[in-house]
């Protein structure tokens, strides 16, 4: 049987132009490879067609498609024994990204890119987030959608929560942020969120919009942000028999060299006016007692910043402003309609201080225009103003039972 003729080897110039395999014999050992050729650049070249993240907004539906961020078996995180023994991720901006995810509970890939990787391209943010997932710092949840690319969200793992708590405690120790961060930090590390497959949580829309407001504070307000967090229920229920506020987010900004505490409330029109009025009363009780507020929060005063979204935000905003006036919190409360182009701002507090007096029952400072004592609830409108600041009498002796009280002579 005739054998087919053997193919002759292509010339060297043709092999060098079409061959895609590296031949070790053809590599010049005397030439050294430049360092920047061994790894990817931190940012892609301008010729790759990508757009800077600063020039885009709300593009997560297009950029976070399964084709761009596929979930393969090779991208699963390594076992805990292979984790590098370090104090956090290798790059500084990766460490900042993990801290942002820890302090804000959940962030979409677009929000992390706008918050941390805002000077890079979108592909860089996706690549860094995939690397953080592979190293076990974040978990990725994909929101189910009907059509189009499914948006992806990053939430912290147990390892990230423990590391973030230690870093936050060490960074704020001995600073003005120490009391507020100590009150917000639970005694045990927070439990990682375990999402259900194919189920969208009820808090997702509210959390995402509240985080957008915080990103606007960080990137658009022009204020220097010292602390921000959108933990759910950040404070304990009660401290020293006083109801604690539960804002949607806590913010500390620096203005004219001084730190200012801001409690943020994001309203989507799902709560009744009575629920909002109860929140305002809690804020007013703490605002009317600056001594206790400084002891608990580290700040004698604070601001309340309310953002409104949802259907008919103008109508809802007018209703909330009226509730704030009725509850007496309009003096230190600011309102704004939430939007992608809005810039959050705070109004200046009036320079006139608030006049206080003292309750004769519990020695608590009570403002002159208050109707009840914020601590014991004594109806101050039934007492004369001079009684509020009168000298305290000795408290009556209370006995545990009727058998151990001293014998008293019966009087006719």
C-alpha positions, 0 to 999 in steps of 0.5 A: 500500500502506498504511503502518503508523502511526508509533509515537509517542515515549514520554513522558520519564518512561517513557523514564527509567524503562525505557530502559537506554541512556545518552543524553548529552544527558540527563546534567547536565554541571554535576554531577560523578560521585563518585570511588567510582562510577567503580570497584568497591569493594574489598569488595562490600556486605553486601547482595549475599548473600556471606559473609565468608571467615572464616566459611567453610571448604573451599568451593572446589568451590562457589565456583570453578565454570566459571560464576563463573570462565569462561575467555574469550578476552578474559581472556587476558594481554596481550603482554609489551610491554604489561606495566606497568613496575613492581616488582610488582602494583599493590595491596599484597595482590596483591603478597603473593598473588603472593609466597605463590604463588611461595614455596608452588609451587602454591595453590588459589583457596581457599587463596589466599583464606584465606591472603591475602584472608582479610578480604574476600569470596570474590568479591573473591579470585576477581576479584583472581586473575583480574586477576593472571592477566590481567597475567601474574603467575600461571597457572591450572590446572583440576583435572579432576573427574567431577562438580561444579565443577572446583577451580582452582589458581594457580602462578607464571609466569616473570615472578613467579618472577624478581620474587619472587626479587629481592624476597626477596633484597632483603628478607632481606639482612642479616637473620637469614633471609639464610643460610637463604634464600640456601641455598634460592634456586637460582643461576638462577630456577626453571622454571615448572611446565607442567601436562599437560592432563587429568592430575593430578600425583602431588605435588598431594595432598601439596603441598596438604595441606602448604600447609594446614599452613603456612596453619594456622601463619600464621592459627591458631598465634598465632606471628609467621611470619617466613619460610615456603616449601614448595619441593620439594627446597629445599636442594642435595644436599650441602654440604661433603660433608654430606647436606642435609635436604630438608624438605617446608616450611621455617618461621621463627617468632618467639617471645619476641623470637627467631627459631626455625627449623622443618623441616616433614615431612608424612607421608601414610603412603606412605613406609616406616619406613626412609625416615623413619629416614634423614631423621631421621638427617640431622636428627640429624647437623645437630643434633649439630653446632651450629657447622656448622649456624649456618654453613650455616643461620644457626641453631645449632638447629632443630625438626622438626615432623611432621604425619600424615594419610591412612588410620589416622593414629593408628596411623601417628603411633605408629609414627613416634614410635617411629622418632624414639625409636630414631633419637634425634631425639625430643628436638627433634621434635613430632608432630601429626595434620593436620586442618582444625581443628588448631592447630600448636604447638611444644614447648619444648626442654629447657634442659640443653645437649648435651654434646660432645667432639671427634673425633680424626680430623676435629675435629668436635664429637661428642655424648657419646651418639653412636655415629658421628661425623656428619662422617667416620663414625668408630665412636666406640663402639670408642674410649675417650672420652678418645681422642675429645678427645685432641690431634691428631697431625700428619697423615701425608704422602701422596704422589701415587705411589711414585716421588716418595717419599723414599728410605728406608734398608732396615732389617734 
